[in-house]
Amino acid sequence: MLVLVTGGAGFIGSHTCVELLNNGYDVIVVDNLSNSKRDVIDKIEKITSKKVKFYEIDLCDKEKLRDVFKKDRIDAVIHFAGYKAVGESVKEPLKYYRNNLDSTLTLLEVMKEFSCHNLVFSSSATVYGVPRKLPIKEDFPLKTTNPYGTTKLMIEEILKDVSKADLEMSIIVLRYFNPIGAHESGLLGEDPNGIPNNLMPYILKVAFNELPVLNIFGNDYETKDGTGVRDYIHVVDLAKGHIKALEKITTKKGIDYYNLGTGNGYSVLDIVNTFEKVNNVKINKRFVARRDGDIASCYADPTKAFKELGFKAEFGIEKMCYDAYNYVVKNTSK
């Protein structure tokens, strides 16, 4: 099976490409490298000893995307491409609506033109907004608190309508919780351009003195230690979830939704303290005001993914913290 991975040079996309190749799939990557680097493709090939076709194009460019579909018979698409920072989306909502919606609409139009009916979409737990209770199940009400989450929810609605209009479509929407960690080889990890928006890369930049202090946004939430609680999942576990989703869409038409998480809630301080312990480093930190769009607690009920996809996360936060640090150690010492 030939799988097109949009945003395949990114953090989650690159790890998913490794799992795809290791499971016998052929892979084409489309990425504009706006928040990733070209050498990621070389690293994927090094880890797997397999070749990846790579196109550096913007997914919003319909003609260039059509050229990709013309060259090969693509069987399925995993759609990661899109802007993803909650804080930035609050400050620059138009940027997020334009890019995330346009890129997806373009992709769906080209898929329809070339009769590609299988899609796995990278959604987010942000579509649940402030949950009515915890843990979060897939049938909970959907209501977002920031533009990033709203773009994901809008795309989910688009996909629902597409699946109704075309009964050949097979779509799985994966609602991620908080991926951290890195590939155990140390070749792949999270390496965003500019100042990080997510916790782990921020911790890493402080650990390696690239930033002076870790800002912890809020210590007055209604949680055990006042800091935000999230469901952190190892990025390799998350990548494996996409393999399970691909296996599912080849057997079932229509659209379905799955949480990918561990079912465990860990606070920001849990992550910082574990990182310090397993890597024997000290993180300089300070508490600052809450960020707009953030919520107190968010963690998954992963039961449906286990029952219907056979997916279960294997790794704990100790390995997540160790692998993330190992990635930077190995790439800093070169």
TAFENFEN-V687373 format. One record per backbone hydrogen bond with DSSP energy under -0.5 kcal/mol. CO is the residue of the C=O (numbers start at 1). NH is the residue of the N-H. Records with the same first field share a line. If there is no record, write none. Layout:
CO = NH, NH
This chain:
1 = 3, 26
2 = 75, 76
3 = 5, 28
4 = 6, 78
5 = 8, 30
6 = 80
7 = 10
9 = 37
10 = 14
11 = 15
12 = 16
13 = 17
14 = 18
15 = 19
16 = 20
17 = 21
18 = 22
19 = 23
20 = 23, 25
21 = 24
26 = 3
27 = 53
28 = 5
29 = 55
30 = 7, 8
37 = 40
38 = 41, 42
39 = 43
40 = 44
41 = 45
42 = 46
43 = 47
44 = 48
45 = 49, 50
53 = 29
55 = 31, 57
58 = 61
60 = 62
61 = 65
62 = 66
63 = 67
64 = 68
65 = 69
66 = 70
67 = 71
68 = 72
72 = 74
76 = 4
77 = 79, 120
78 = 6, 80
79 = 122
84 = 86
85 = 89
86 = 90
87 = 91
88 = 92
92 = 96
93 = 97
94 = 98
95 = 99
96 = 100, 101
97 = 101, 102
98 = 102
99 = 103
100 = 104
101 = 105
102 = 106
103 = 107
104 = 108
105 = 109
106 = 110
107 = 111
108 = 112
109 = 113
110 = 114
111 = 116
112 = 115
115 = 117
117 = 119, 170
118 = 77
119 = 121, 172
120 = 79
121 = 123, 174
123 = 176
124 = 127
125 = 128
126 = 129
127 = 143
129 = 131
136 = 301
137 = 140
141 = 143
146 = 150
147 = 151
148 = 152
149 = 153
150 = 154
151 = 155
152 = 156
153 = 157
154 = 158
155 = 159
156 = 160
157 = 161
158 = 162
159 = 163
160 = 164
161 = 165
162 = 166
165 = 167
166 = 169
169 = 254
170 = 119
171 = 256
172 = 121, 174
173 = 175, 258
174 = 123, 176
175 = 260
176 = 125
177 = 179
178 = 233
180 = 235
183 = 186
188 = 183
189 = 191
198 = 202
199 = 203
200 = 204
201 = 205
202 = 206
203 = 207
204 = 208
205 = 210, 211
206 = 209
213 = 215
214 = 216, 286
215 = 217
216 = 218, 288
221 = 223
226 = 221
228 = 268
229 = 298
230 = 232, 266
231 = 178
233 = 180
234 = 238
235 = 239
236 = 240
237 = 241
238 = 242
239 = 242, 243
240 = 244
241 = 245
242 = 246
243 = 247
244 = 248
245 = 249
246 = 250
248 = 251, 252
254 = 171
256 = 173
258 = 175
259 = 261
260 = 177
264 = 266
266 = 230
267 = 271
268 = 272
269 = 273
270 = 274
271 = 275
272 = 276
273 = 277
274 = 278
275 = 279
276 = 280, 281
282 = 284
284 = 214
286 = 216
288 = 218
291 = 294
296 = 229
298 = 231
299 = 136
300 = 302
302 = 306
303 = 307
304 = 308, 309
305 = 309, 310, 311
306 = 310
316 = 320
317 = 321
318 = 322
319 = 323
320 = 324
321 = 325
322 = 326
323 = 327
324 = 328
325 = 329
326 = 330
327 = 331
328 = 332
329 = 333
